[in-house]
Amino acid sequence: MLRVPGFRAYLVAAALARLGYSALAVLLGITVYQLAHDPLALGWLGLVMAVPAIGLVLIGGHVADRHNRRVIAIIARLSMALLCLGLAGAALLPAAQGLPMLYAIAFLTGVVGAFANPASAGLEAQVVPAALALRGASVLASVGQVAGLIGAPLGGLVYDWAGPEVTYPLLAGLYGVSALCLLFGVPARPTVAAMGVRPGMLRNIAEGIRMVFSDQLLIGSMALDLFAIFFGGVIGLLPLFATDILGVGSAGAGALRAAASAGSVLAMAVAMRHPPRKYAGLALHLAIAGFGVGIIVFGLSTNFGLSLAAMAFTGACDGVSVVVRQALVRLLAPEHMRGRIAAVRMVFVNSSNELGDFESGMAAALLGAGPAVCLGGVITILTAGLTAWRAPKLLRLDIGRLVPPA
């Protein structure tokens, strides 16, 4: 993989961006919770990020298929650097002024992601040959999870030690270096508009949606991820669990997030050596069901060590799911539609992540954190069973049959 032209630079750029976002996702929640001391505030944070991420991502997919994906990705990283600098100032304000500013910057972060994610997915497909799709997905996902493993606890430690006025500018620097890696290390490619993308934004968006919903493999895998993470995700509640239930502070919240990344790294390392080909569909369903089991254990736990183990187990299950789902999108999407299909996938991903954080915050406020998380785990297990019944083609998936010869 490292001999593929431009792959090393893309890998470093992706790792730095993931490092920054992993820390940012934890620290933004911690900053909001420190100002508000209300679990519902964490739910509103997820909603504020979800609205632009979901509402604009289909437009972002259209833009990624009409314009230079490398340029879009560079602009997005520079924009994230500026937003991190804004967070440094917002975190030092009183709650009455700081919270609205934090929510505004979170909203803009969602806007940037709506354009960055489809462009990055399309750019990845331009760098990684189709014959190496499974291995490339494993390498990129593994390195991304290692970055997440480092970024979350390191960000929490720096935040506790030096405060937001130092931590957020450091994250801005990471995004800036990531942009430079793309600028100088990834070969410039012509735009893909000449490869079959017709004028007319709405028509192009509709074309991408139709393709996803007409393919049982694509829609089944995306729906499985959507409902599992929407109901079973706990990332948005980690500041609450770390502060009020486990008593481990912001560094502990980062460690919990890092434990999930550590589990993903282990699963993806195995996938690099032994890609899930013949039984990929079965592995995907078992991984989602296992994710639900781990979430239930986490919701019941009041011991930090057990909570770390539960998060690591959910991360391992999610790692298997990510490899299979990313390889499917890479192998089934035509070159000129990759941005739009990635955008449809991001609608599902953002709905599950950001709206899932809102659902988690609301449920925790109504039911209590532990019962809400356990209920989400049960729904996740039921989702895996329902998808296996309604999408049998996905359950029987042999992904090796989709991989072209090298």
C-alpha positions as CSV (number, residue, x, y, z in Angstrom):
1,M,0.0,0.0,0.0
2,L,2.8,2.4,0.8
3,R,4.2,2.1,-2.7
4,V,0.9,3.4,-4.2
5,P,1.6,7.0,-5.5
6,G,0.2,9.6,-3.0
7,F,-1.0,7.1,-0.5
8,R,1.6,7.9,2.2
9,A,0.8,11.6,2.1
10,Y,-3.0,10.9,2.1
11,L,-2.5,8.5,5.0
12,V,-0.6,11.1,7.1
13,A,-3.1,13.8,6.2
14,A,-6.1,11.6,7.2
15,A,-4.3,10.6,10.4
16,L,-3.6,14.2,11.5
17,A,-7.2,15.2,10.7
18,R,-8.6,12.2,12.7
19,L,-6.2,13.0,15.6
20,G,-7.5,16.6,15.7
21,Y,-11.2,15.6,15.4
22,S,-10.9,12.8,18.0
23,A,-9.6,15.3,20.5
24,L,-12.1,18.0,19.4
25,A,-15.1,15.7,19.8
26,V,-14.2,15.0,23.4
27,L,-13.1,18.5,24.3
28,L,-16.1,20.3,22.8
29,G,-18.4,18.1,24.9
30,I,-16.3,18.7,28.0
31,T,-16.3,22.5,27.4
32,V,-20.1,22.6,27.0
33,Y,-20.7,20.4,30.0
34,Q,-18.3,22.4,32.2
35,L,-20.3,25.6,31.3
36,A,-23.8,24.1,31.5
37,H,-23.6,21.1,33.9
38,D,-26.6,19.6,32.1
39,P,-26.8,16.4,30.1
40,L,-29.4,18.0,27.9
41,A,-26.8,20.5,26.8
42,L,-24.7,17.6,25.4
43,G,-27.8,16.5,23.5
44,W,-28.3,20.0,22.0
45,L,-24.7,20.0,21.0
46,G,-25.2,16.8,19.0
47,L,-28.3,18.3,17.3
48,V,-26.6,21.6,16.4
49,M,-23.8,19.6,14.6
50,A,-26.3,17.2,13.0
51,V,-28.5,19.8,11.3
52,P,-25.9,21.1,8.8
53,A,-24.1,17.7,8.6
54,I,-27.3,16.0,7.4
55,G,-28.9,19.0,5.7
56,L,-26.0,19.9,3.5
57,V,-24.1,16.6,2.9
58,L,-26.0,15.7,-0.2
59,I,-25.1,19.1,-1.7
60,G,-21.5,18.3,-0.6
61,G,-21.6,15.1,-2.5
62,H,-22.8,16.9,-5.6
63,V,-19.9,19.4,-5.2
64,A,-17.4,16.6,-4.7
65,D,-18.5,15.0,-8.0
66,R,-18.4,18.3,-9.9
67,H,-15.2,19.9,-8.6
68,N,-11.6,19.0,-7.5
69,R,-11.9,16.8,-4.4
70,R,-8.4,17.5,-3.3
71,V,-9.0,21.2,-3.2
72,I,-12.2,20.8,-1.3
73,A,-10.4,18.6,1.3
74,I,-7.7,21.2,1.7
75,I,-10.1,24.1,2.2
76,A,-12.1,22.0,4.7
77,R,-9.0,21.4,6.9
78,L,-8.0,25.0,6.8
79,S,-11.5,26.0,7.9
80,M,-11.4,23.5,10.8
81,A,-8.1,25.2,11.9
82,L,-9.8,28.6,12.0
83,L,-12.8,27.1,14.0
84,C,-10.4,25.6,16.5
85,L,-8.9,29.0,17.1
86,G,-12.5,30.4,17.7
87,L,-13.1,27.7,20.3
88,A,-10.1,28.8,22.2
89,G,-11.8,32.2,22.8
90,A,-15.3,30.8,23.3
91,A,-14.2,28.4,26.1
92,L,-12.9,31.3,28.2
93,L,-16.2,33.3,28.2
94,P,-18.9,33.1,30.8
95,A,-21.7,30.5,30.2
96,A,-24.2,33.1,29.0
97,Q,-21.9,34.2,26.2
98,G,-19.7,31.1,25.8
99,L,-22.4,28.5,25.2
100,P,-24.1,30.3,22.2
101,M,-20.6,30.8,20.7
102,L,-19.7,27.1,21.2
103,Y,-22.9,26.0,19.6
104,A,-22.3,28.4,16.7
105,I,-18.9,27.0,16.1
106,A,-20.2,23.4,16.4
107,F,-22.8,24.3,13.7
108,L,-20.0,25.5,11.4
109,T,-18.1,22.3,12.1
110,G,-21.0,20.4,10.8
111,V,-21.1,22.6,7.7
112,V,-17.4,21.9,7.0
113,G,-17.9,18.2,7.5
114,A,-20.9,18.2,5.0
115,F,-18.5,19.1,2.2
116,A,-15.3,17.6,3.5
117,N,-16.5,14.0,4.0
118,P,-17.8,13.3,0.5
119,A,-14.7,14.9,-1.0
120,S,-12.4,12.9,1.2
121,A,-14.2,9.6,0.4
122,G,-13.9,10.3,-3.3
123,L,-10.3,11.4,-3.0
124,E,-9.5,8.2,-1.1
125,A,-11.0,6.1,-4.0
126,Q,-8.7,8.1,-6.4
127,V,-5.6,7.2,-4.3
128,V,-6.4,3.5,-3.5
129,P,-6.8,1.1,-6.5
130,A,-10.0,-1.0,-6.5
131,A,-8.0,-4.3,-6.3
132,L,-6.6,-3.1,-3.0
133,A,-9.9,-1.8,-1.6
134,L,-10.3,-4.1,1.4
135,R,-6.7,-3.8,2.4
136,G,-6.7,0.0,1.8
137,A,-9.9,0.4,3.9
138,S,-8.2,-1.6,6.7
139,V,-5.0,0.4,6.6
140,L,-6.8,3.8,6.6
141,A,-9.3,2.8,9.2
142,S,-6.6,1.3,11.4
143,V,-4.4,4.4,11.3
144,G,-7.4,6.5,11.8
145,Q,-8.3,4.6,14.9
146,V,-4.8,4.8,16.2
147,A,-5.0,8.6,15.8
148,G,-8.3,8.5,17.7
149,L,-6.7,6.3,20.4
150,I,-4.0,8.9,20.9
151,G,-6.0,12.1,20.2
152,A,-8.8,11.7,22.7
153,P,-6.8,11.1,25.9
154,L,-4.0,13.3,24.9
155,G,-6.4,16.1,24.2
156,G,-8.0,15.6,27.6
157,L,-4.6,15.6,29.4
158,V,-3.5,18.8,27.6
159,Y,-6.8,20.4,28.3
160,D,-6.5,19.6,32.0
161,W,-2.9,20.8,32.1
162,A,-2.9,23.9,29.9
163,G,-6.5,24.8,29.4
164,P,-8.5,25.6,26.2
165,E,-6.3,28.6,25.3
166,V,-3.4,26.2,24.5
167,T,-5.3,23.0,23.5
168,Y,-7.5,24.4,20.8
169,P,-4.6,26.3,18.9
170,L,-2.6,23.0,19.0
171,L,-5.6,21.3,17.2
172,A,-5.6,24.1,14.7
173,G,-2.0,23.3,13.9
174,L,-2.8,19.7,13.3
175,Y,-5.4,20.6,10.7
176,G,-3.0,23.0,9.1
177,V,-0.3,20.4,8.7
178,S,-2.9,17.9,7.3
179,A,-3.8,20.5,4.6
180,L,-0.2,20.8,3.7
181,C,0.2,17.1,3.3
182,L,-2.6,17.0,0.8
183,L,-1.3,20.0,-1.0
184,F,2.2,18.8,-1.5
185,G,2.0,15.0,-1.2
186,V,-1.2,13.9,-3.1
187,P,-1.0,14.2,-6.9
188,A,-3.4,16.8,-8.4
189,R,-6.1,15.1,-10.5
190,P,-8.5,16.6,-12.9
191,T,-12.1,17.1,-11.8
192,V,-14.4,14.2,-12.4
193,A,-17.2,16.3,-13.9
194,A,-16.2,15.2,-17.4
195,M,-16.7,11.6,-16.4
196,G,-20.4,11.5,-16.6
197,V,-21.8,14.1,-14.0
198,R,-24.5,16.0,-15.7
199,P,-25.4,19.7,-14.9
200,G,-28.3,20.1,-12.5
201,M,-27.7,19.7,-8.7
202,L,-31.1,18.2,-7.8
203,R,-31.0,15.6,-10.6
204,N,-27.5,14.5,-9.7
205,I,-28.4,14.2,-6.0
206,A,-31.5,12.2,-6.9
207,E,-29.3,9.9,-9.0
208,G,-27.1,9.1,-6.1
209,I,-30.0,8.5,-3.8
210,R,-31.7,6.1,-6.3
211,M,-28.5,4.1,-6.7
212,V,-28.1,3.6,-3.0
213,F,-31.8,2.6,-2.4
214,S,-31.8,0.2,-5.3
215,D,-28.9,-1.8,-4.0
216,Q,-29.7,-4.1,-1.1
217,L,-26.0,-4.3,-0.1
218,L,-25.6,-0.5,0.1
219,I,-28.9,0.4,1.8
220,G,-28.8,-2.6,4.1
221,S,-25.3,-1.9,5.4
222,M,-26.1,1.8,5.8
223,A,-29.4,1.2,7.6
224,L,-27.7,-1.3,9.9
225,D,-25.2,1.3,10.9
226,L,-27.8,4.1,11.2
227,F,-30.1,2.4,13.8
228,A,-27.3,0.7,15.7
229,I,-25.3,3.8,16.4
230,F,-28.4,6.1,16.7
231,F,-29.8,4.0,19.6
232,G,-26.6,2.4,20.9
233,G,-24.1,5.2,20.6
234,V,-22.7,6.5,23.9
235,I,-19.9,8.8,22.8
236,G,-22.0,12.0,23.4
237,L,-22.6,10.9,27.0
238,L,-19.0,10.1,27.9
239,P,-18.4,13.5,29.7
240,L,-21.4,12.7,31.9
241,F,-20.3,9.1,32.7
242,A,-16.7,10.2,33.3
243,T,-17.7,13.1,35.6
244,D,-20.8,11.9,37.5
245,I,-20.8,8.1,37.4
246,L,-17.2,7.0,37.2
247,G,-15.5,10.1,38.7
248,V,-12.5,10.2,36.4
249,G,-12.8,13.7,34.9
250,S,-12.0,14.9,31.4
251,A,-8.9,12.7,31.1
252,G,-11.1,9.7,31.9
253,A,-13.6,10.7,29.2
254,G,-10.7,10.8,26.8
255,A,-9.5,7.4,28.0
256,L,-13.0,5.9,27.5
257,R,-13.1,7.2,23.9
258,A,-9.6,5.9,23.4
259,A,-10.6,2.5,24.6
260,A,-13.1,2.3,21.8
261,S,-10.4,3.3,19.3
262,A,-8.1,0.6,20.8
263,G,-10.6,-2.1,20.2
264,S,-11.1,-0.9,16.6
265,V,-7.4,-0.9,16.0
266,L,-7.1,-4.5,17.1
267,A,-10.0,-5.6,14.9
268,M,-8.7,-3.7,11.9
269,A,-5.2,-5.1,12.4
270,V,-6.7,-8.6,12.2
271,A,-8.7,-7.5,9.1
272,M,-5.5,-6.3,7.4
273,R,-4.0,-9.8,7.7
274,H,-7.3,-11.7,7.3
275,P,-9.8,-9.6,5.4
276,P,-13.4,-10.7,6.0
277,R,-14.2,-11.9,2.5
278,K,-16.4,-15.0,2.2
279,Y,-18.3,-14.4,5.4
280,A,-18.3,-10.6,5.4
281,G,-22.1,-10.2,5.7
282,L,-22.3,-12.6,8.7
283,A,-19.3,-10.8,10.3
284,L,-21.1,-7.5,9.9
285,H,-24.3,-8.6,11.6
286,L,-22.4,-10.3,14.4
287,A,-20.4,-7.2,14.9
288,I,-23.5,-5.0,15.3
289,A,-25.1,-7.4,17.7
290,G,-21.9,-7.6,19.7
291,F,-21.8,-3.8,19.8
292,G,-25.2,-3.8,21.4
293,V,-24.0,-6.3,24.1
294,G,-21.0,-4.1,24.9
295,I,-23.2,-1.0,25.2
296,I,-25.4,-2.8,27.7
297,V,-22.4,-3.7,29.9
298,F,-21.2,-0.1,29.7
299,G,-24.6,1.2,30.8
300,L,-24.6,-1.1,33.8
301,S,-21.1,-0.5,34.9
302,T,-19.9,1.7,37.7
303,N,-16.3,0.5,37.6
304,F,-13.9,2.4,35.4
305,G,-11.9,-0.7,34.4
306,L,-15.1,-2.6,33.3
307,S,-16.3,0.5,31.4
308,L,-12.9,0.7,29.6
309,A,-13.2,-3.0,28.7
310,A,-16.8,-2.5,27.4
311,M,-15.8,0.5,25.3
312,A,-12.9,-1.5,23.8
313,F,-15.3,-4.4,22.9
314,T,-17.7,-2.0,21.2
315,G,-14.8,-0.5,19.3
316,A,-13.7,-3.9,18.1
317,C,-17.2,-4.7,16.8
318,D,-17.4,-1.3,15.2
319,G,-14.0,-1.8,13.6
320,V,-15.2,-4.9,11.7
321,S,-18.3,-3.0,10.6
322,V,-16.3,-0.1,9.3
323,V,-14.0,-2.2,7.2
324,V,-16.9,-4.0,5.5
325,R,-19.0,-0.9,5.0
326,Q,-16.2,1.2,3.6
327,A,-15.1,-1.6,1.2
328,L,-18.7,-2.0,0.0
329,V,-19.0,1.7,-0.9
330,R,-15.6,1.7,-2.6
331,L,-16.4,-1.4,-4.7
332,L,-20.0,-0.7,-5.6
333,A,-19.8,3.1,-6.4
334,P,-18.9,4.2,-9.9
335,E,-16.1,6.7,-10.1
336,H,-18.2,9.6,-11.2
337,M,-20.8,9.0,-8.4
338,R,-18.5,8.3,-5.5
339,G,-19.0,11.8,-3.9
340,R,-22.8,11.5,-4.1
341,I,-23.0,7.9,-2.8
342,A,-20.5,8.8,0.0
343,A,-22.8,11.8,0.8
344,V,-25.9,9.5,1.1
345,R,-23.8,7.3,3.4
346,M,-22.8,10.3,5.4
347,V,-26.5,11.2,5.9
348,F,-26.9,7.8,7.6
349,V,-23.6,8.2,9.5
350,N,-24.4,11.8,10.7
351,S,-27.9,10.9,11.6
352,S,-26.6,8.0,13.7
353,N,-23.8,10.0,15.3
354,E,-24.9,13.6,15.9
355,L,-28.7,12.9,16.1
356,G,-27.8,9.8,18.2
357,D,-26.0,12.2,20.6
358,F,-29.2,14.3,20.8
359,E,-31.3,11.1,21.4
360,S,-28.8,9.9,24.1
361,G,-28.9,13.3,25.9
362,M,-32.7,13.4,25.8
363,A,-33.0,9.8,26.9
364,A,-30.5,10.3,29.7
365,A,-32.4,13.4,30.9
366,L,-35.7,11.4,30.9
367,L,-34.6,7.9,32.1
368,G,-31.2,8.4,33.6
369,A,-27.9,7.7,31.9
370,G,-27.6,4.0,32.7
371,P,-31.1,2.9,31.8
372,A,-31.1,5.0,28.6
373,V,-27.8,3.4,27.4
374,C,-29.0,-0.2,28.2
375,L,-32.2,0.4,26.3
376,G,-30.1,1.5,23.3
377,G,-28.1,-1.7,23.5
378,V,-31.2,-3.8,23.4
379,I,-32.5,-1.9,20.3
380,T,-29.1,-2.4,18.6
381,I,-29.3,-6.2,19.0
382,L,-32.8,-6.2,17.7
383,T,-31.7,-4.1,14.7
384,A,-29.1,-6.7,13.7
385,G,-31.7,-9.5,13.8
386,L,-34.2,-7.4,11.8
387,T,-31.7,-6.5,9.1
388,A,-30.6,-10.1,8.7
389,W,-34.2,-11.0,8.1
390,R,-35.1,-8.1,5.7
391,A,-31.7,-8.0,3.8
392,P,-30.7,-11.7,3.2
393,K,-28.4,-10.7,0.4
394,L,-26.3,-8.6,2.8
395,L,-26.3,-11.5,5.3
396,R,-24.9,-13.9,2.7
397,L,-22.4,-11.3,1.3
398,D,-19.1,-12.7,0.0
399,I,-17.1,-9.5,-0.6
400,G,-14.3,-11.3,-2.3
401,R,-16.6,-11.7,-5.4
402,L,-16.8,-7.9,-5.7
403,V,-13.0,-7.3,-5.7
404,P,-11.5,-7.1,-9.2
405,P,-8.2,-8.9,-9.9
406,A,-5.1,-6.9,-9.2
